[in-house]
């Protein structure tokens, strides 16, 4: 079973990667000379290959162990459960890569849809945290505070709001080794708007890159995985919902604070 899933994921990733190569090459050709674009393309593909190979190797390796009856019989229940968690974790990483690429593809083709309905604000934040919390580095506290009660709702696309918060949280996890990651919901920070914020105590973002980090394929730390599309997707979603996604350039102290504003009135 695990082997079949790995094969399917691999095929999907190869198709998605081919499309990503096309998008990346086209994006770089828009604003840079051909030679420089080729250099960026080479570096980016090298990073992407690493991002794909690492979880794929983990999935395939531990799947083979669990599918081999002789080896499996020698493992304890705790070890089997641990290997299952590793497979699930790396499958989620691959899914994130694919989803980012597919989202950008839909945006390019005009097929990206916003489905407005009742959105429970606090529930959406909790779901986002629960989805990514297992990837939070040890010693980093992830928590949420809110100015609204649990019955507070807005008219929005719950899935897309959750996606923005998840992308912010995933980004914070990559750049925070100690301290905390704090999700907050504010009614007063921006009049007429609900403000979601994710604040971390990580390495922070230089002010000169406050806008650039929301560009497609922008990655300033090549050690951490990812497509460089997450923040660009956040900005696109926020714009379509009538709000804004940005870095809080007035944030004081260590780390970074990312903001997502959303109209209170539909």
URDA-V118125 format. One record per residue. N is the residue number from 1. RES is the residue in one letter. SS is DSSP state (h for helix, s for strand, l for the rest). PSI is psi in radians with two decimals (999 if undefined). Layout:
[[N & RES & SS & PSI] [N & RES & SS & PSI]]
This chain:
[[1 & X & l & -0.85] [2 & X & h & -0.64] [3 & X & h & -0.74] [4 & X & h & -0.79] [5 & X & h & -0.71] [6 & X & h & -0.73] [7 & X & h & -0.78] [8 & X & h & -0.78] [9 & X & h & -0.71] [10 & X & h & -0.79] [11 & X & h & -0.79] [12 & X & h & -0.73] [13 & X & h & -0.67] [14 & X & h & -0.72] [15 & X & h & -0.79] [16 & X & h & -0.68] [17 & X & h & -0.66] [18 & X & h & -0.73] [19 & X & h & -0.66] [20 & X & h & -0.69] [21 & X & h & -0.77] [22 & X & h & -0.84] [23 & X & h & -0.79] [24 & X & h & -0.80] [25 & X & h & -0.75] [26 & X & h & -0.71] [27 & X & h & -0.75] [28 & X & h & -0.53] [29 & X & h & -0.42] [30 & X & h & -0.73] [31 & X & h & 0.08] [32 & X & l & 2.82] [33 & X & l & 2.76] [34 & X & h & -0.82] [35 & X & h & -0.76] [36 & X & h & -0.68] [37 & X & h & -0.71] [38 & X & h & -0.64] [39 & X & h & -0.83] [40 & X & h & -0.71] [41 & X & h & -0.79] [42 & X & h & -0.81] [43 & X & h & -0.73] [44 & X & h & -0.75] [45 & X & h & -0.59] [46 & X & h & -0.76] [47 & X & h & -0.76] [48 & X & h & -0.69] [49 & X & h & -0.70] [50 & X & h & -0.75] [51 & X & h & -0.59] [52 & X & h & -0.77] [53 & X & h & -0.71] [54 & X & h & -0.97] [55 & X & h & -0.57] [56 & X & h & -0.75] [57 & X & h & -0.69] [58 & X & h & -0.78] [59 & X & h & -0.86] [60 & X & h & -0.77] [61 & X & h & -0.89] [62 & X & h & -0.47] [63 & X & h & -0.73] [64 & X & h & -0.66] [65 & X & h & -0.83] [66 & X & h & -0.44] [67 & X & h & -0.25] [68 & X & l & 1.92] [69 & X & h & -0.70] [70 & X & h & -0.78] [71 & X & h & -0.74] [72 & X & h & -0.67] [73 & X & h & -0.36] [74 & X & l & -0.13] [75 & X & l & 2.61] [76 & X & l & 2.88] [77 & X & h & -0.61] [78 & X & h & -0.71] [79 & X & h & -0.72] [80 & X & h & -0.77] [81 & X & h & -0.71] [82 & X & h & -0.75] [83 & X & h & -0.62] [84 & X & h & -0.71] [85 & X & h & -0.71] [86 & X & h & -0.76] [87 & X & h & -0.79] [88 & X & h & -0.76] [89 & X & h & -0.79] [90 & X & h & -0.51] [91 & X & h & -0.71] [92 & X & h & -0.68] [93 & X & h & -0.76] [94 & X & h & -0.70] [95 & X & h & -0.68] [96 & X & h & -0.77] [97 & X & h & -0.84] [98 & X & h & -0.79] [99 & X & h & -0.70] [100 & X & h & -0.77] [101 & X & h & -0.75] [102 & X & h & -0.64] [103 & X & h & -0.78] [104 & X & h & -0.67] [105 & X & h & -0.78] [106 & X & h & -0.68] [107 & X & h & -0.67] [108 & X & h & -0.66] [109 & X & h & -0.07] [110 & X & l & 0.27] [111 & X & l & -0.01] [112 & X & l & 2.15] [113 & X & l & 2.48] [114 & X & l & 2.18] [115 & X & l & 1.81] [116 & X & l & 2.37] [117 & X & s & -2.86] [118 & X & s & 2.21] [119 & X & s & 2.00] [120 & X & s & 1.95] [121 & X & h & -0.93] [122 & X & h & -0.64] [123 & X & h & -0.73] [124 & X & h & -0.75] [125 & X & h & -0.74] [126 & X & h & -0.71] [127 & X & h & -0.74] [128 & X & h & -0.77] [129 & X & h & -0.79] [130 & X & h & -0.52] [131 & X & h & -0.63] [132 & X & h & -0.10] [133 & X & h & -0.54] [134 & X & h & -0.31] [135 & X & h & 0.01] [136 & X & l & 2.28] [137 & X & l & 2.57] [138 & X & l & 2.43] [139 & X & l & -0.09] [140 & X & s & 2.17] [141 & X & s & 2.20] [142 & X & s & 2.19] [143 & X & s & 3.01] [144 & X & s & 2.50] [145 & X & s & 2.75] [146 & X & s & 2.51] [147 & X & l & -0.15] [148 & X & l & 2.71] [149 & X & l & 3.03] [150 & X & l & -0.21] [151 & X & l & -0.04] [152 & X & l & 2.28] [153 & X & s & 2.79] [154 & X & s & 2.89] [155 & X & s & 1.97] [156 & X & s & -3.08] [157 & X & l & 1.81] [158 & X & h & -0.71] [159 & X & h & -0.75] [160 & X & h & -0.65] [161 & X & h & -0.79] [162 & X & h & -0.67] [163 & X & h & -0.72] [164 & X & h & -0.82] [165 & X & h & -0.72] [166 & X & h & -0.76] [167 & X & h & -0.72] [168 & X & h & -0.78] [169 & X & h & -0.76] [170 & X & h & -0.72] [171 & X & h & -0.73] [172 & X & h & -0.70] [173 & X & h & -0.63] [174 & X & h & -0.49] [175 & X & h & 0.17] [176 & X & l & 2.04] [177 & X & l & -0.35] [178 & X & l & 2.79] [179 & X & s & -2.16] [180 & X & s & 2.80] [181 & X & s & 2.08] [182 & X & s & 2.11] [183 & X & s & 2.29] [184 & X & s & 2.52] [185 & X & s & 2.17] [186 & X & s & 2.41] [187 & X & l & -0.31] [188 & X & l & -0.28] [189 & X & l & -0.73] [190 & X & l & 1.89] [191 & X & l & 2.29] [192 & X & l & -0.07] [193 & X & s & 2.55] [194 & X & s & 2.29] [195 & X & s & 2.03] [196 & X & s & 2.36] [197 & X & s & 2.56] [198 & X & s & 2.01] [199 & X & s & 2.32] [200 & X & s & 2.98] [201 & X & l & 0.64] [202 & X & l & -2.60] [203 & X & l & -0.24] [204 & X & l & 3.09] [205 & X & l & 2.19] [206 & X & l & 2.45] [207 & X & h & -0.56] [208 & X & h & -0.24] [209 & X & h & 0.18] [210 & X & l & -0.60] [211 & X & l & -0.64] [212 & X & h & -0.58] [213 & X & h & -0.28] [214 & X & h & 0.06] [215 & X & l & 2.77] [216 & X & l & 2.44] [217 & X & l & 0.31] [218 & X & l & 2.07] [219 & X & l & 2.08] [220 & X & l & -0.22] [221 & X & l & 1.77] [222 & X & l & -0.13] [223 & X & l & -0.72] [224 & X & l & 2.52] [225 & X & l & 3.05] [226 & X & l & 2.91] [227 & X & l & -0.27] [228 & X & l & 0.36] [229 & X & l & -0.30] [230 & X & h & -0.85] [231 & X & h & -0.57] [232 & X & h & -0.68] [233 & X & h & -0.70] [234 & X & h & -0.81] [235 & X & h & -0.70] [236 & X & h & -0.79] [237 & X & h & -0.83] [238 & X & h & -0.74] [239 & X & h & -0.76] [240 & X & h & -0.42] [241 & X & l & 0.05] [242 & X & l & 0.24] [243 & X & l & -2.64] [244 & X & s & 2.49] [245 & X & s & 2.20] [246 & X & s & 2.92] [247 & X & s & 2.38] [248 & X & l & 1.74] [249 & X & l & -0.15] [250 & X & l & 0.05] [251 & X & l & 2.27] [252 & X & l & 2.53] [253 & X & l & -3.03] [254 & X & l & 2.58] [255 & X & l & -2.83] [256 & X & l & 2.72] [257 & X & s & 2.07] [258 & X & s & 2.43] [259 & X & s & 2.49] [260 & X & s & 1.94] [261 & X & s & 2.57] [262 & X & s & 2.34] [263 & X & s & 2.40] [264 & X & l & -0.73] [265 & X & l & 2.51] [266 & X & l & 999]]
